[in-house]
Amino acid sequence: MSIGDIFRKNKIKLIKYALLLIVLIIVALIIVSIISIATTGTFGLSGIFSRRSSGIYVDEFNFDVGRERVFAYSDGSVAAAGTLGVKVLDSRGNETLRDAFRMTRPAISHNGNRFIAYDIGGSNVRVFNRTQVTSSIEVEGIIVSASINQNGWFCIVSQDGGNNKGTVTVYNNHGNAVYGINFGSGFVLSAVLSPDNKSVAILNLSETGSRINFYHGLDADKLDPDYIFDIYGGLIIDIKYLHNTDLLAISMDSLFLVESDGSGRMLYSYSDKNLIGYTYDKDFIALHLNDYGVGNQGRLVTFLTDGTSLGEITFNRDIISMSAVDRSLVILKSDGVLFYNGALEELPVSSDSFSAAGAIRVLALNENTALATSDHSAVVVRREKER
């Protein structure tokens, strides 16, 4: 019997074990972060100008933000978060913002021209744009995740170590807390705000699988969600509001489009594959899937969030990292960087591009440019423009 057959036969049992394992891993990471903060108390690109790629004029960025660096890009600015704080550089490599504070497990994301950086397992959160910090938050308890919408409203998921399974706090664009929800059951993984600031969707693990809870109106007297979307025996790992009130939900075996009334439809099923990685930007999403029990044999697939299939190719090489921007995809392998359009047609790369040796992640800046990063460098890789 093949591994795939065994998995399908025992799928529900394995998913239950996976849910338990994920909870244990998250709790373990949080405990490690707390111990690290408590015991150590410590933390842890000159520009060669070129106009070959629109918007980015340097070949290397210098970020002295400590270890564990993570990056985000928006409107010509690159932001980095590390164990020493956050820093933003413009397209010419000039520093436009620096804020020093302690983090142990930094994370960063953006929406529009706003960034949010936070310390997983810690307490610090910073919301900022390219030139100023707009909110500085120190939460009670420990941070699980955070997100921000296009208007600068943001929400933080935290745990206080007590009986609740997670607290979700919603903040407006001035950094004032305007709404809060405490969960007594089901470990809370993440929360996202709708583009109109009127709804929050909360992802948590339930006893039977995964659940998305919709709270509309952000009414402080509301105890129960307005609508619920359940996946029985399934594991949702990420949720994202689209440009309207629809929600993209990514599970270990399917993509779903969930409406604000809790109804949902499957966009794509990959239950016979192993989800290795994914990336998305706006209405575009790319998946890296492997066949069960067939080594590195797998495929890349790309979609629009309305379910339209764009491309699919067999990909038998190891992928270290991948990143989407608009409707294009950048992939980091051990021996270099590859560029693809939305239909997964490989685009030519100039011969003098950085080889990406030693890079551990890639960040797509635009369809022609990417940032390949390691613990000690952040180098711009450009593809050859078509003549």
N, C-alpha and C positions, 0 to 999 in steps of 0.2 A: 504494500500500500504506500503511495507517495505521501510526501509531507502535505501537499495540498489537500489530498483526500482526508488525511487525519485531521487537518485543520477544519475542513468543512463539517466533518462528522461531529467534532467536539467544539464547535465555534462558540456556543453560548458559555460553556464551561471556561474556555480559554479567555473570553472577554471578561468574565467575572474575575479571573485571576489577574488579568491585565489591569482592571480597575483598581483592585486592591493593591497591586504592585505600584501603580502610579501614585496613589495616595501615600503609600509608605515612602516612596522616593521623594515626593514633595515635602513631606514632613521631615525626612532625614536632611534634605538640603536646607530647610529652614533652621533646624537645630544646629547644623554645621555652621551656618552663617552667624547665628547668635553666639556660639562658642567662639568663633573667630573674632567677632567684634569685641566680645567681653574680655578675651585673653590677650589679644595683641594690641588693640588700640592704635594700630598703624595701617597705612595703606600700602597696602602692598608693600616742511619739506622745501628746504630752500627751493625756490621756483625757477624752472627753466621755461620761459614763456613760449607759448605756441598757440596759434590760432587754427590749428588743423581740426579742432573739434569745437563746435559751437558751445559757448558758455563756460568751458573749463580751459584755463590758460596755463596751468602749471603741470609739471610732470610728477611732482611729489609733494605730499602734504606732511607737515610736521605737527604731531599731536602729542603734547607732553601731559597726558591726563592719567598716567599711571598704568596699571595692569588691567587685564580683562577688558580691553577696549571693544566697544561696539559703536556702530556708525549709522547715521541716517542722512539723507540728502533731500533738500527741498529748495526750489527756486534759486539755484546757483550757489547755495551754501551747504557746506558739509559740517555736520555736527558729530562730535565724538563724546562718549561718556566712558569713564574709567574709574579706577579706585581712588583717583585724586580729584574727581569732579567732572565738569563738562567744559567744552570749548567749541567755538564755531569759527570756521574760516570761510572767506568769500572765494570766488572763482579764481582769484589771483594769489591765493594762499595767505592773504592778510587776515590777522585775527580781528574778529568783530565782537566777540564775547568770550569771557572766561569767568567761571564761577567755581571756586574750590570748596569741596566738602567731601565727607567720607562715604564711600560705598565699598561693599565687599563683593557683591554680585550685580554689577551694573547692567541695566537694560535700557533701551531707548526706542522710541517710535515717533512718528510724525503724522500730521494731517494738515494739508494745506501748507502754510508757512510757519506752523507752530510745531515745537518738539516737546516731548515729555520724557524725562530720564528718571529712573527710580532704582532703588536698591532692593533686589529680591531677597527676602529674609531680613531686611533692615527696616529703616523707618524714614529715609529721606526721599523726597520727590522734588523735582524742579520742572517747571513749565517755562519755556522761553522761546523767543524768536531769534532772528539772526543778530540782534543787537542788545536785547535786554531780557532779564529774568522777570517774568510777569507774576509767577507764584512760587513760593518756597514753603513746602509743607513738611512737617515732621509728624507722622501718624502715630497714634497709639497702637501698640501691638506690632505686628510684623507684616510686611508687604508681600502679597502673593503676585499681583499683577496691577497694571494701570493702563489706561488708554485715554485718547483725546479725540474730540471731533473737530470738524473744520472751522467751527466758531470759537474754539478755544475752551469750550466746556470739557471737563475731564472727570473721570471716576477712578477710584482706587479700591482695590479688593485687599482686605487685610484680615488677619486673625489675631485674637487677643490671648490665645492660649487657654481660654475658658471652655465653656460648654458649646458655644456657637461654632458653626462650621464655616463662618466667613461673614465679614461685614463689608457692604458696598456703600461707599460714600460718594455722592455726586457733588461736584463743585462747578460754579459758574466761571465765566472768563475773568473774573476779578479774584478768583481763588477763595471765594466764600462757599462754605458747605451749605447746600440747599436741600439735600435729601439724603436719607440713610436707610438701609435695610439690613437687618440681622437675620441670618439663616441658622435655624436650629438643627437642620438635618441636610445631608447632601453637601459634600465638600465643594466650595465655590472656587472655580478656576479663573474666570474672567468676567468682565462686564464691559459693555460698549453703549455709547449714547447715540441716539438718532441724530441725523443732520439738523433737525429742527429744534433740538434741545428738549423735546417733549416726552421722550420715551427712553427707557433703559432696558437693555436685554442682558440677562445674567445667565451664564453657563455654569451648571453645577453637576456633579456626579450624584445620581440617585441610586437607590437600592436595586433598581431594575435596569439601569443603564445611564443615559445622559438626558439632561433636561435643560431647555431654554425657557426662562421665565420672563415674560413681558410685563413691565409696569408702565402704564400710560398716564400722562398728566402729572407725574411726580408729586402726587398728593401725599403729604406727610402723615395723614391719618390712615392711609391704605396699608393693610397688613398682608393681604394676599395678592398674588399676581393677577393681572387681568386675563392673561392667556398663558397657556403652557404648550410647548412643543416637546414631545417625548420621543426618544429612540430607545425602544426596549432591547436590551442585550447589546446595544451599540455604544461606541465611544466617540463622542464629539470632542475634537481637540482645539478647534478655533472657530470664532464667529466674527463677522464683519458686516457692519451696516453698509449698504450700497448708497447710491446718490439719492434714493428715495427712502421709503420706510421698510423696504425688503431687507432681509438678512441672509448673507451667505454663511452656511454652516459646513464645516469640513470635518468629516468623521474618518475613522480608519479604513472604511470601505466604501464611502459614498460622498458625493457633493449634494447638498440640499439648498433649495431656495425657500426660505421661511417668511411668510407674510406676517403682518403685525397682529393678526387675529389668531396666530398659532397654527394656521394651516401651512402645509409645506408640500413640496414636490421634489422628487429626486431629479437632479440634473445629469448625474453620471454615476454609474456603479463600477467599482473595481474590486468587488468582493473576492475575485479569484486572483488578486494581485496583492503584493505587499507594498504599502505606502512607505517610501523611503524619505521623500521630502516634497515640499511644495513651496510656491511663492506666488504672490499676487500683487497687482497694482491696478487701482480703479476698477475697470470691468473685465480685466484679463487675469487668468489664473493658469499656472503650469504645474503639472504633477510629475514626479519621478516615481515610477512603479517598477517593481521587480517581480518576476515569476517565482512562485514558491519552489524552493529546492532546486533552482537552476543557476546557482552561482550568481554572477553579476548580470545575467541576461535580463534585460528589462526594457522599458520604453519611457519616452517623454511624450506627454499629451498636453495640449493647450486648448483652452475654452474661453468663451465669453460667459459672463455671469447670467446671461439669458439662456444658457444651454447650448449655444452654437459651438460646434466643434471646429477648431481652426487647423490643427495639425497633430500628427502622431508619427513618431519615428522610433525604430529600435536603437537602443543605446546601451552598449555592452561595456562601456568604460566607467571607471569609478568617478563619481561626482563628489567633490569636496564641499562645494557651496553653489547655490544658484540664486539669481535675483532678477525680478521683473521690473520693467519700467514701461509705461504706456502699453503698447502691444508688442513688446520685444523681450528677449530673454538673454541673459548672460550666464555662462556656466564656467566655474573654476574646476579644472582638473589638476592632477599632480604635475602635469607638464605644460600648463598654459591655460589661457582663457579663450573661450569660444563665444561668438555672437550669433544669435538667431533672430529672424523675424517671427511674427506671430504664427505663421504657418510652419515654423520649425525648418525653414530653409537656412542653411549655414551661410553666414556672411564672411567675406574675406577679411583677414586681419593683416595689418602692415608688418613687414618683416622685422622692423626695429621695435616692435612692441615689447613690453616687459614680459619675461618668460613666466612670471608668477611663481617662481621657485620659492618655496617656503611660505607662500601665502596660505591662510587658513579660512578666509572668507572673501566673498566678492560682493560689491554693492554696485548695481547698475545706476549710472548717473543720467544717461540718456541713451538713445538707440545706437550711438557711436562710441560711447565712453563708459568705462567702469573703473571702480576703485578696488584694487587687490590689496588686502591688508594682512599683516602678520603682527606679531608682538612688538616688532621694532620698525615697521615701515607701513606707509600707506601710499601706494604708487598708482598713478593713473595709467590705464591701458586703453589705447585707442585702436579702433579698427580702421582699415583702409576704406576711404570713401569711394563709392562707385563713380566711375568717370562717365 
